[in-house]
């Protein structure tokens, strides 16, 4: 079974600064997808960014980018120019070839004004 | 376009009672999923349905049953609720990227 590990239960960042959230995963598959989801206090799960394992280029969405290291099975999320609205729980997720999703335990991000 | 909807939003049950959580999506997605979210545990897959008429177990299926009523609707049933099933339940659709409902907070006393 696949596992997803987020080793940082809590992180904080000053407004306008950059923060990196870590994620590692365990799999024997070569074809899969990785995701970062944001969950604000409203509880709604929101997709932040998606990475296909077969793509070497790291995904970017505005202020959000990933560092995908396939050999190391690492998938970190970088948030640049942090804003107060970025404060939330962030979940890393893995989707296998059977279209099942596995989520990490989450990192709670605090943005300090 | 309502996306993924879930009912109810909150529910309190007594141990041994049964209930069904409803989920519907209007995006014509084939795949639908049920998760539970517990503090410190992230989201764990209970059941999923790759298409109308099919369902498969996820990581934590014990104590639950599901029905894929049609392409739009995917319900989760607790036949005999237990305190260990106190959780927030999320429905989601689409395998390419997941669209989530707003969640149901269930408390079993």
Interface residues (C-beta under 8 A of the other chain):
Chain A: X1 X4 X6 X35 X37 X43 X44 X45 X47 X50 X91 X93 X95 X99 X100 X101 X102 X103 X104 X105 X106
Chain B: X31 X33 X35 X40 X41 X42 X43 X44 X45 X48 X50 X58 X59 X88 X90 X92 X95 X97 X98 X100 X102 X103
